[in-house]
Amino acid sequence: MISAKKPKIWYGGDYNPDQWEKEVWDEDLRLFKLAGIDVATLNVFAWAKNQPAEDTYDFGWLDEMMDKLHANGVGVCLATSTAAHPAWMARKYPDVLQVDFNGNKRKFGGRHNSCPNSPTFRKYSARMAEKLAERYKDHPALLIWHINNEYGGAGNCYCDNCEAAFREWAKARYGTLEALNRAWNTGFWGHTFHDWEDIVLPSGRSEEWQGANGRTETNFQGISLDYIRFHSDSLLDCYKLEYDAVKKHTPDIPVTTNLMGAFKKLDYHKWAKHMDVVSWDNYPRFDTPHSYTGMMHDLMRGLKDGQPFMLMEQTPSQQNWQPYNSLKRPGVMRLWSYQAVARGADTILFFQLRRSIGACEKYHGAVIEHVGHEHTRVFRECAQLGAELGELGETLLDARVEAKVAILFDWENWWAVEMSSGPTIALRYVDEAHKFYDALYRAGIAVDVVSVEADLSGYDLVIAPVLYMVKQGVAAKLEQFTQNGGTLITTFFSGIVDENDRVKTGGYPGELRKLLGIWAEEIDALLPTQSNRIMPADGADGLKQEYECAMICDLIHSEGAEVKAVYGDDFYAGMPALTVNKFGAGEAWYMATSPEALFLQDWLTQLCADRGIAPLIPSVPDGVETTVRSKEGQSYLFVLNHNADAAQVNLGNRSGVELLSGRELSGSTELGGRDVWIIKLQG
């Protein structure tokens, strides 16, 4: 469990008493008890209050609140307050201010507003973290450290400090200019570097420009790819400075920082290695597919080998920054909270506990609304959930999700795919991964979302969508997995480049060619108004009809692979669209185009059935989600109905006690609209 001090699913969220008069504090504590809140995240944006001048620190308010919370049975997730530097720092030490993409020096304002390579920021942020750790190391309320907040949420920095640091980073990565020039292919357009000082950051003043759909375009993918790596590493270095500062005084207190799901700027697989527990902020839109939210939970769980994670933030009701800030309908907050628990969360925390009265988050939902009392729909729902989590106690803590299917997700591959100068602007890496995930989600088949560095030996089926970048050792790893009896699926636009975005010559899909038994001769990019057809070949199990495909069509030739489906239209009608290659004891599939959803549902369901990968219940009604968490030989089946209306759910041969109601469940039973079962399974 995250902390033995609080052996239950933590319930609470961000609390900003520093923004309120003291007479409000005691009323908040009364309301916390009514809602079952037992954890508060403090001090997230209080740097300016804690350090009003360079040599002045004042933690009086925090001392008082730490004591009050502890006296009322509330533990503290203590933030280091460094997500926004104080105004005096920006005035006195301008190196802390970022420079934007077009070379403009920022002034004080916003948040995440510090240059990650500013000596000033690094000095004072680490000092603040250490002062907090020294002060509260023995405080009984302290449960966990929360470093900074949502790293990377502002623009990247292009200042002189960052440019100098980038040169040092490149020296460490490549060693010599010769190796760097080779990796970046600088012979193109006469960009060869003969002195490290000649290297500048890729920005709107050098290699990059803002293209269509908000994409950053670049003349040199190798340079820009390394800048993204460098920026992620720079912020990680800032995190590690604070991590080390608090660990120096509290070695046994866990440390985290809140991630943001599929957040493109930071390589979370690299970050997770330096986190004691993963935490993340979940803010789906009103119309976000439930399968996408499920994939994000699974992605966060997969960052640390399936270890349970923290849901650090969600809103009790509406959000404040989306174009249309819809209310969560009755029951949705509870349902989505249990969706997080079902997929590995051991905390349910909100942003925020009391609504701010000013600035840009004053219309962001909270447990305590502006009216200031408990007589609101949102508060009643929060109190119901708090009571239920109290009843569950430690039953589900540390329970694991077990899956035989994995989807490979790689941040550097994502960067490279969407920085490529082709083949189509419509290609979105996360969307392609989600298409596969959604098909399995609808079938009720458990999935892990893992790194290319993960141990694959425990999986029967591994899916690597759009594996454009094949890093050193990855092809051999996939060959070994397949050789040993695993089933691999990869797709169009795979095996094209190495980790420096240099094309592997000798024919696509490069290092994957032998494993897949194909050669991709050309890549056709279809316009948004165009499509093609996938026509099943004889013996294509699970494919019931012809299907539509779009966006990209690889024109491939079999080099030993069996053709399972072909294109129906255009000059490449009859060429392979889906192939499978026997490799050792296993097989490797290649999906040469982006098919409609029904194709993936039919194909993957049959593929899993053929390998003995069964859904958790016999058939999953539309809008119903299933997953299982297990610990110490006991399994708990979660069934969540995302529909507004009741659904008839057939549990098949599964039965057990539903923990929230105490009912015995078996056979076919009605699950209410936006309701959830947590069934302690028998046998």
C-alpha positions in Angstrom: 0.0 0.0 0.0 1.1 3.6 -0.5 1.3 4.3 3.2 0.5 2.1 6.3 -0.6 5.3 8.0 -3.9 5.2 6.0 -4.7 1.6 5.1 -7.7 2.2 2.9 -8.5 3.9 -0.5 -7.6 7.5 0.2 -10.4 10.0 -0.4 -10.0 13.7 -0.6 -8.1 16.2 -2.8 -6.5 19.6 -3.3 -7.2 22.0 -0.5 -6.1 25.6 -0.5 -6.8 27.1 3.0 -4.1 29.6 2.3 -6.6 31.3 -0.1 -9.2 31.6 2.7 -9.7 33.4 6.0 -9.2 31.3 9.1 -12.9 31.3 10.1 -13.6 29.1 7.0 -11.1 26.4 8.1 -13.1 24.9 10.9 -16.2 24.8 8.8 -14.3 23.0 6.1 -13.1 20.4 8.6 -16.7 19.8 9.7 -17.7 19.2 6.0 -14.7 17.0 5.4 -16.0 14.6 8.1 -19.5 14.6 6.6 -18.0 13.7 3.2 -15.7 11.0 4.5 -12.6 12.9 3.4 -9.4 11.6 5.0 -6.6 13.0 2.8 -5.9 16.6 1.7 -3.3 17.8 -0.7 -1.8 21.0 0.7 0.6 23.7 -0.4 0.5 23.2 -4.2 0.8 26.8 -5.2 1.9 28.5 -1.9 5.5 29.3 -2.7 4.9 33.1 -2.7 3.1 32.8 0.7 5.8 30.5 2.2 8.7 32.7 0.9 7.6 36.3 0.6 11.2 37.5 0.1 14.5 35.9 -0.8 15.7 35.4 2.8 12.3 35.2 4.5 10.3 32.0 5.1 7.0 31.8 6.9 5.2 28.4 7.4 2.9 29.5 10.2 -0.3 28.9 8.2 1.0 25.5 7.1 2.0 24.5 10.7 -1.5 25.3 11.9 -3.3 23.5 9.1 -1.1 20.4 9.3 -2.0 20.2 13.0 -5.7 20.8 12.4 -6.0 18.2 9.7 -4.2 15.6 11.9 -6.4 16.4 14.8 -9.5 15.7 12.6 -8.2 12.4 11.2 -7.1 13.8 7.8 -3.7 12.9 6.4 -1.7 15.2 4.2 -0.3 14.8 0.7 2.2 17.6 1.1 3.2 19.5 -2.1 6.5 21.4 -2.4 4.7 24.5 -3.8 7.2 25.0 -6.7 4.8 25.0 -9.6 4.8 28.8 -9.8 7.7 31.0 -8.7 7.2 34.1 -6.7 7.0 37.5 -8.3 10.1 38.8 -6.4 12.1 36.0 -8.0 11.2 37.0 -11.5 12.0 40.6 -10.8 15.3 40.0 -9.1 16.5 37.0 -11.1 15.2 37.2 -14.7 17.0 34.0 -15.7 14.1 32.2 -14.1 11.8 33.5 -16.9 11.1 31.4 -20.0 11.8 32.4 -23.6 9.0 31.3 -26.0 9.1 29.5 -29.3 9.6 32.8 -31.2 12.3 34.2 -28.9 10.2 36.5 -26.7 11.2 36.7 -23.0 8.2 36.2 -20.8 7.3 38.3 -17.8 6.0 37.1 -14.5 2.6 35.4 -14.7 0.8 32.1 -15.2 2.2 28.9 -13.7 4.8 26.4 -14.8 6.4 29.6 -15.6 10.1 28.8 -14.7 12.9 27.9 -17.0 13.9 24.3 -16.1 17.6 25.2 -16.7 17.6 28.4 -14.7 20.2 28.2 -11.9 17.9 30.3 -9.8 14.9 28.1 -10.1 16.9 24.9 -9.4 18.5 26.5 -6.4 15.4 27.9 -4.7 13.0 25.0 -5.6 15.4 22.4 -4.1 15.9 24.7 -1.1 12.1 25.0 -0.6 11.7 21.3 -0.8 14.4 20.7 1.8 13.0 23.3 4.2 9.6 21.6 4.1 11.1 18.2 4.6 13.2 19.4 7.6 10.2 21.0 9.1 7.6 18.3 8.7 9.7 15.1 8.6 8.2 13.9 11.9 4.7 15.3 11.5 2.1 12.5 12.0 -0.1 13.9 9.2 2.5 13.5 6.5 1.6 10.6 4.2 3.3 11.4 0.9 5.3 14.1 -0.9 3.8 15.8 -4.0 6.7 17.4 -6.0 5.7 20.5 -8.0 2.5 20.0 -10.0 1.7 18.8 -13.6 5.2 19.3 -15.0 5.4 20.5 -18.6 2.0 22.2 -18.6 3.4 25.4 -20.1 5.4 26.0 -23.2 9.0 24.8 -23.7 11.8 27.2 -23.0 14.3 28.5 -25.6 16.5 30.7 -23.5 20.3 31.0 -23.6 20.6 28.8 -20.5 18.6 26.1 -22.2 20.6 26.4 -25.4 23.9 26.0 -23.5 22.4 23.0 -21.5 21.2 21.4 -24.8 24.8 21.5 -26.1 26.0 19.7 -23.0 23.2 17.2 -23.2 24.1 16.5 -26.9 27.8 16.1 -25.9 26.8 13.5 -23.3 24.6 11.7 -25.7 26.9 11.6 -28.8 30.4 12.2 -27.5 31.7 13.7 -30.8 30.4 16.1 -33.4 31.0 13.4 -36.0 28.5 11.1 -34.2 26.1 14.0 -33.8 26.2 15.0 -37.4 25.6 11.4 -38.5 22.6 11.0 -36.1 21.1 14.3 -37.2 21.9 13.8 -40.9 23.3 17.3 -41.0 24.8 16.8 -44.5 21.2 17.6 -45.7 21.0 21.3 -46.6 24.6 21.9 -45.6 24.0 21.9 -41.8 27.2 20.1 -40.8 28.4 21.3 -37.4 32.2 21.9 -36.8 31.9 23.5 -33.4 29.5 22.7 -30.5 28.8 26.4 -30.2 27.3 26.4 -33.6 24.3 24.3 -32.4 21.2 26.3 -31.6 17.8 25.2 -30.3 15.2 24.2 -32.9 12.5 26.9 -32.7 10.5 29.4 -34.6 13.8 31.3 -35.2 15.7 28.3 -36.6 14.4 24.9 -37.8 10.7 24.8 -36.8 7.4 26.5 -37.5 3.8 26.0 -36.5 1.9 24.0 -39.1 -1.6 22.8 -39.6 -3.6 21.2 -36.8 -1.3 22.8 -34.2 1.6 20.6 -35.1 5.2 21.8 -34.8 6.9 21.2 -38.1 10.6 20.9 -38.5 13.3 20.7 -41.2 15.4 18.4 -39.1 13.5 15.7 -37.2 16.7 14.4 -35.5 17.4 17.8 -34.0 13.9 18.5 -32.9 13.4 15.0 -31.5 16.5 15.4 -29.4 15.3 18.8 -28.2 12.0 17.2 -26.9 14.1 14.5 -25.2 16.3 17.2 -23.7 13.3 19.2 -22.5 11.7 16.2 -20.8 15.1 15.4 -19.2 15.5 19.0 -18.0 12.2 19.0 -16.2 13.0 15.5 -14.8 16.3 16.8 -13.4 14.3 19.6 -11.6 12.0 16.9 -10.2 14.9 14.8 -9.1 16.5 17.7 -7.2 13.4 18.1 -5.1 13.0 14.3 -4.8 16.5 14.1 -3.4 15.9 17.0 -1.1 12.9 15.5 0.6 14.3 11.9 0.6 17.3 13.2 2.5 15.1 13.9 5.5 12.2 11.5 5.0 13.6 8.4 3.3 10.5 6.3 4.2 7.9 8.7 3.0 6.8 8.0 -0.7 7.3 10.7 -3.3 5.2 11.4 -6.4 4.3 14.1 -8.9 1.0 14.2 -10.8 1.2 13.1 -14.4 -1.5 13.8 -17.1 -2.2 10.6 -19.0 -1.1 10.7 -22.6 0.7 14.0 -22.2 2.9 14.4 -25.2 5.7 16.6 -23.9 7.2 14.3 -21.3 8.5 10.7 -21.5 6.6 9.3 -18.6 8.2 5.9 -18.9 11.5 7.6 -18.1 9.9 9.7 -15.3 8.2 6.7 -13.6 11.6 5.2 -12.8 12.2 8.1 -10.4 8.7 8.0 -8.7 7.8 5.9 -5.7 4.2 5.7 -6.9 2.6 7.0 -10.1 -0.2 9.6 -9.7 -2.2 11.3 -12.4 -4.9 13.8 -13.1 -8.0 12.5 -15.0 -10.2 15.1 -16.8 -12.2 13.4 -19.6 -14.7 15.6 -21.5 -18.4 15.0 -21.4 -18.0 13.0 -24.7 -14.7 11.3 -24.1 -15.1 7.6 -24.9 -15.1 5.5 -21.7 -12.6 3.2 -23.4 -10.2 6.1 -23.8 -10.3 6.9 -20.1 -9.8 3.2 -19.4 -6.7 3.2 -21.6 -5.3 6.2 -19.8 -5.7 4.5 -16.4 -4.1 1.4 -17.9 -1.2 3.5 -19.4 -0.6 5.0 -15.9 -0.7 1.6 -14.2 1.7 0.2 -16.8 4.4 2.9 -16.0 5.5 0.9 -13.0 4.9 -2.7 -13.9 1.3 -2.8 -12.9 1.7 -1.2 -9.5 -1.4 0.5 -8.2 -1.5 4.2 -8.8 -3.0 7.3 -7.4 -5.8 9.2 -8.9 -4.5 12.6 -7.8 -7.1 14.8 -9.5 -10.5 14.6 -11.0 -13.4 17.0 -10.7 -16.5 16.3 -8.6 -18.6 17.9 -11.4 -17.7 20.4 -14.0 -14.3 21.5 -15.3 -13.4 25.1 -16.1 -11.1 25.1 -19.1 -12.9 23.2 -21.8 -15.1 24.9 -24.5 -18.3 23.4 -23.0 -18.0 22.8 -19.2 -20.8 20.3 -18.8 -22.0 19.1 -15.4 -21.3 15.4 -14.5 -24.7 13.8 -14.5 -26.0 12.2 -11.3 -24.0 9.0 -10.6 -21.2 9.8 -13.1 -18.7 11.0 -10.6 -19.1 7.9 -8.5 -19.0 5.7 -11.6 -15.9 7.3 -13.0 -14.2 7.1 -9.6 -14.8 3.3 -9.5 -13.6 3.1 -13.0 -10.2 4.3 -11.7 -10.3 1.9 -8.8 -11.2 -0.9 -11.2 -8.1 -0.2 -13.3 -5.7 0.1 -10.4 -6.2 3.3 -8.4 -5.7 3.1 -4.7 -6.8 6.7 -4.1 -9.7 8.9 -5.2 -8.7 12.6 -4.9 -10.4 15.7 -6.3 -9.4 19.0 -7.6 -10.7 20.7 -5.5 -12.2 20.4 -2.0 -13.4 24.0 -1.8 -14.1 26.3 -4.8 -11.9 29.3 -5.3 -13.8 32.6 -5.4 -11.5 34.3 -8.0 -9.3 33.8 -11.1 -9.5 31.2 -13.8 -10.6 28.2 -11.6 -13.5 29.8 -9.8 -15.9 27.8 -11.9 -14.1 24.5 -11.6 -16.2 22.0 -9.5 -15.5 21.3 -5.9 -16.8 19.1 -3.1 -17.7 22.4 -1.2 -19.4 24.7 -3.7 -19.6 28.5 -3.5 -22.8 28.2 -1.4 -20.6 26.8 1.3 -22.8 24.1 2.8 -23.5 20.4 2.5 -27.0 20.7 0.9 -26.0 20.3 -2.7 -26.3 17.4 -5.1 -22.5 17.2 -5.6 -21.8 17.1 -1.9 -24.3 14.4 -1.3 -22.8 12.3 -4.1 -19.3 12.9 -2.7 -20.5 11.9 0.8 -22.0 8.7 -0.5 -18.8 7.7 -2.2 -16.8 8.6 0.9 -19.0 6.3 3.0 -18.6 3.5 0.5 -14.8 3.8 0.4 -14.8 3.8 4.1 -16.7 0.5 4.2 -14.4 -1.1 1.6 -11.5 -0.3 3.9 -8.3 -2.1 2.7 -10.1 -4.8 0.8 -8.8 -3.7 -2.6 -5.5 -2.1 -1.6 -2.6 -3.4 -3.7 -4.8 -5.7 -5.8 -3.4 -6.1 -9.3 -5.0 -6.2 -12.7 -3.9 -9.3 -14.7 -3.8 -9.3 -18.5 -2.6 -11.6 -21.3 -2.7 -8.8 -23.9 -0.4 -5.9 -24.0 -0.3 -2.7 -26.2 3.1 -1.2 -26.6 3.1 2.6 -26.1 6.3 4.6 -26.6 6.6 8.4 -26.1 9.7 8.8 -28.4 7.9 6.9 -31.1 4.9 9.2 -30.6 7.1 12.2 -31.0 8.7 10.9 -34.1 5.5 9.7 -35.8 3.9 13.1 -35.5 7.0 15.1 -36.3 7.5 13.1 -39.5 7.3 15.0 -42.8 4.8 12.5 -44.1 2.9 10.5 -45.0 -0.3 12.3 -43.7 -1.2 14.9 -41.2 -4.2 12.8 -40.2 -2.0 10.2 -38.5 -2.3 10.4 -34.7 -0.4 7.8 -32.7 -2.6 7.8 -29.6 -5.7 7.5 -31.8 -4.3 4.4 -33.5 -3.4 2.8 -30.2 -6.9 3.6 -28.9 -8.5 1.9 -31.9 -7.0 -1.5 -30.8 -7.7 -0.8 -27.1 -11.3 0.1 -27.8 -12.0 -3.2 -29.7 -10.6 -5.2 -26.8 -12.4 -3.1 -24.2 -15.7 -3.7 -26.0 -15.0 -7.4 -25.9 -14.3 -7.3 -22.2 -10.7 -8.5 -22.6 -8.1 -7.1 -20.1 -5.2 -5.1 -21.5 -1.9 -3.8 -20.1 -0.4 -0.7 -21.8 3.3 -1.0 -21.4 6.7 0.3 -22.6 8.9 -1.3 -25.3 11.3 -2.0 -22.4 8.7 -4.1 -20.5 9.1 -7.8 -20.0 6.7 -9.4 -22.6 7.1 -13.0 -21.5 3.8 -13.0 -19.5 1.7 -12.0 -22.5 0.1 -14.2 -25.2 -0.7 -11.3 -27.5 1.4 -8.1 -28.0 0.1 -5.2 -30.2 2.6 -2.5 -31.4 0.5 0.0 -33.3 2.5 2.2 -35.7 5.9 1.1 -34.5 7.6 3.7 -36.7 10.7 4.0 -34.6 12.5 0.7 -33.8 15.0 1.4 -31.1 18.1 -0.6 -30.6 17.3 -4.1 -29.4 13.5 -3.8 -29.9 13.4 -5.9 -33.1 15.3 -8.7 -31.4 13.0 -8.6 -28.4 9.9 -8.9 -30.6 11.5 -11.8 -32.5 12.3 -13.6 -29.2 8.7 -13.0 -28.0 7.3 -14.5 -31.2 9.9 -17.3 -31.4 8.7 -18.4 -27.9 5.1 -18.7 -29.0 3.7 -15.2 -28.7 1.4 -13.5 -31.2 2.6 -10.1 -32.4 0.5 -7.5 -34.2 2.0 -4.4 -35.8 0.6 -2.0 -38.4 1.3 0.3 -41.3 4.1 2.8 -41.1 6.2 0.5 -38.8 9.9 -0.4 -38.9 10.8 2.8 -40.8 13.4 4.6 -38.7 15.9 4.1 -35.9 16.0 6.1 -32.6 17.4 9.2 -34.4 14.6 9.2 -37.0 17.0 8.0 -39.7 15.4 5.6 -42.3 16.6 2.0 -42.2 17.5 1.3 -45.8 17.0 -2.0 -47.5 13.2 -1.8 -47.6 10.4 -1.3 -45.2 9.6 -2.4 -42.5 13.4 -2.4 -41.8 14.5 -4.6 -38.9 11.0 -6.1 -38.7 11.0 -7.4 -42.3 12.2 -10.9 -41.4 9.8 -11.3 -38.5 6.8 -10.1 -40.5 7.7 -11.8 -43.8 6.7 -8.9 -45.9 8.2 -6.0 -47.9 6.3 -2.7 -48.0 7.1 -1.1 -51.4 5.1 2.1 -51.1 2.9 4.1 -48.7 -0.3 5.7 -50.0 -1.9 8.5 -48.0 -5.6 8.8 -48.6 -7.4 12.1 -48.5 -10.1 12.5 -45.7 -12.8 12.0 -48.4 -11.2 8.8 -49.7 -11.3 5.2 -48.5 -10.6 1.6 -49.6 -11.9 -1.8 -48.8 -10.5 -4.8 -47.0 -11.6 -8.1 -48.6 -11.1 -11.2 -46.5 -9.1 -14.0 -48.1 -10.1 -17.6 -47.9 -9.5 -19.0 -44.4 -9.5 -15.5 -42.7 -11.1 -16.6 -39.4 -13.2 -14.0 -37.7 -13.6 -11.7 -40.8 -17.2 -11.9 -41.8 -17.5 -9.4 -44.6 -15.7 -6.7 -46.4 -14.6 -3.7 -44.3 -13.7 -0.1 -45.0 -10.2 1.3 -44.4 -8.7 4.8 -44.8 -5.9 7.2 -44.1 -2.9 5.1 -45.0 -2.5 2.0 -47.2 0.9 0.3 -47.3 1.5 -1.5 -50.6 3.1 -4.7 -49.4 4.4 -8.0 -50.9 4.5 -11.3 -49.1 8.0 -12.7 -48.5 6.7 -15.8 -46.8 3.7 -14.4 -44.9 0.2 -15.8 -45.5 -2.2 -13.2 -46.9 -5.4 -13.0 -44.9 -7.0 -10.0 -46.5 -6.5 -7.8 -49.6 -7.4 -4.4 -50.8 -10.6 -4.0 -52.8 -10.0 -0.9 -54.8 -7.6 1.4 -56.6 -4.5 0.3 -58.6 -3.4 -2.0 -55.7 -6.7 -3.9 -55.5 -5.8 -7.5 -54.7 -2.5 -6.6 -52.9 -2.2 -7.8 -49.2 -3.9 -5.7 -46.5 -3.5 -8.2 -43.7 -0.8 -10.9 -43.4 0.5 -13.4 -40.8 3.9 -14.9 -40.7 4.8 -18.0 -38.8 8.0 -17.4 -36.8 9.3 -20.0 -34.5 6.5 -21.2 -32.2 4.5 -18.0 -32.7 3.2 -15.7 -35.4 3.5 -12.0 -36.5 0.6 -10.1 -38.0 0.9 -7.0 -40.2 -2.2 -4.7 -40.6 -1.2 -2.6 -43.7 -4.0 0.0 -43.3 -6.2 1.7 -40.7 -9.4 -0.3 -40.7 -12.9 0.6 -39.5 -13.8 -0.3 -35.9 -15.9 -3.3 -36.8 -12.9 -5.0 -38.5 -10.8 -4.8 -35.3 -13.7 -6.0 -33.2 -14.3 -9.0 -35.4 -10.6 -9.8 -35.9 -9.2 -9.3 -32.4 -12.1 -11.1 -30.7 -11.5 -14.2 -32.9 -7.7 -13.9 -32.5 -8.1 -13.8 -28.7 -10.5 -16.7 -28.7 -8.1 -18.9 -30.8 -5.5 -18.3 -28.1 -7.7 -19.0 -25.1 -7.9 -15.3 -24.1 -11.4 -15.1 -22.8 -13.5 -12.1 -21.9 -14.3 -11.6 -18.2 -18.0 -12.4 -18.7 -19.6 -14.2 -21.7 -20.8 -11.1 -23.6 -20.5 -7.4 -22.6 -23.5 -5.2 -23.4 -22.7 -1.9 -25.1 -21.7 0.7 -22.6 -20.8 -1.8 -19.9 -17.2 -2.1 -18.8 -15.6 -5.1 -17.0 -12.2 -5.6 -15.3 -10.8 -7.7 -12.5 -8.4 -6.9 -9.7 -6.8 -9.7 -7.6 -4.7 -10.1 -4.5 -3.7 -13.0 -2.2 -5.7 -15.5 -4.4 -8.9 -13.5 -4.3 -10.4 -11.8 -7.4 -12.8 -8.9 -7.5 -14.9 -8.4 -10.7 -15.9 -4.8 -11.5 -18.9 -4.3 -13.7 -19.6 -0.7 -14.6 -22.6 0.5 -16.5 -21.9 3.8 -18.4 -25.4 3.9 -19.8 -28.1 6.1 -18.3 -30.4 3.2 -18.5 -30.2 -0.2 -16.8 -28.4 -3.1 -18.6 -28.9 -6.8 -18.4 -25.6 -8.4 -17.5 -24.9 -12.2 -17.8 -22.1 -13.2 -15.4 -21.9 -16.7 -17.0 -20.3 -19.1 -14.6 -19.1 -16.3 -12.2 -20.8 -15.5 -9.0 -20.1 -13.9 -5.6 -21.0 -11.2 -3.1 -21.3 -7.6 -4.4 -19.3 -5.6 -1.9 -21.2 -2.3 -2.0 -24.7 -3.8 -1.4 -23.9 -7.2 0.2 -26.1 -9.0 -2.5 -25.3 -12.4 -3.8 -25.0 -12.2 -7.6 -25.0 -14.9 -10.3 -26.5 -15.6 -13.7 -28.2 -12.8 -15.6 -29.0 -9.7 -13.5 -30.0 -6.1 -14.1 -27.4 -3.4 -13.4 -28.8 0.0 -12.9 -27.9 3.0 -15.1 -24.5 4.5 -14.1 -24.2 1.9 -11.4 -21.3 -0.4 -10.5 -20.8 -3.8 -9.0 -17.7 -4.9 -7.2 -18.1 -8.7 -6.9 -15.9 -10.8 -4.6 -15.8 -13.8 -6.8 -16.3 -17.4 -5.5 -14.0 -20.2 -6.4 
